[in-house]
């Protein structure tokens, strides 16, 4: 529930997590902070907004037989790109 954090689904594999981190930093490096117009407002998190845009803000998961309907290695992950503020996660269950 914050504009610099992400929720996404993927495999729970440490190498993949590191790959994401490195890939996102190449796409939207934190430094130099003045490369982002957003940071001219006094913030220094322009990169975090772009990283969140790439990774998404929500996931939809089917529930089958009372459990999350995932592949064998999939999980829901929370991506934190600007850890300076408190964040919260909102879970909504919609069904018949």
N, C-alpha and C positions, 0 to 999 in steps of 0.2 A: 504494500500500500504506500509506496513512495516512488518518486519519479527517477531515482537513481539506483533502484534495486530491481531484480528480476526473479521470475519464477519460471523454471523450464524443466522438461523431462528429457533424460538421456541415461545412458549406461553409467553405473556407478563403478568407474574404473579410474584409478589415480592418474594414470598417464593421460587419459582424456581430459581430466580436470586441469592438468598442467598445460595441455595443448590449448584448451579454451583460454586460459589466462594469458598465454603468450600470443595467441592469435588476436585476441581482443586488444591487447596492448599495442600490437603492430597496426591494427586498424584505427585505433583511437588512443594514441599514447598520452599519458598524463602530462609529461613535460615536452616542450615548454608550455606552461599554462596560458601564456598570452597568445597562443595560436588560435584559441577559441574566443569568438566574439562574446559568448555567454560570460566568460570570465572577466570581461570588462565591467561587469556589474558589481564586482567585489568578491565574487565566488571564485573557486578554483576547481570546480567539478564538471566542467564542460565535457570532458572525456567520459565521465560516469553517465551522463545523459545519453550519449551516443552508444555506449556499451549496452545500456539497458534497452535502447531501441532495437538493437540487433538481437538481443536474447529474449525479448518479450516480457510481458507483464502478467500473464496469466496462463493457466493450463486448464484443460477440460479432460477429465478422466472418467471413463465408464466404471461402474461398479457392477460386478457380476458375482452372484452367490455371496454377497456380503463383503467382498474384498475388492481392492483396486485392481482393475483389469490391465495389467502391465505385461510386457515381455519379461523374460527370465532375469534380466540384469537391470531393467529400468527402475528409476526412482524419480521422485520430484525433488528438485534442487532449488535452493534460494541463492541467488547471485547478489553479492554485496559489492557495489562499485564505488561507494562513497560512504564510509563508515562513521561520518561525523554526527549523524542525527539518529534519534530513535526511530525504529521502524516497527511495523506490525504486519501480521499476515492475516488475511481475511479468508475464511473457508465458507463457501456456500454450497449447500447440497440441494439440488433441484431434482425432483422426481415425482413419479406418480404413486 
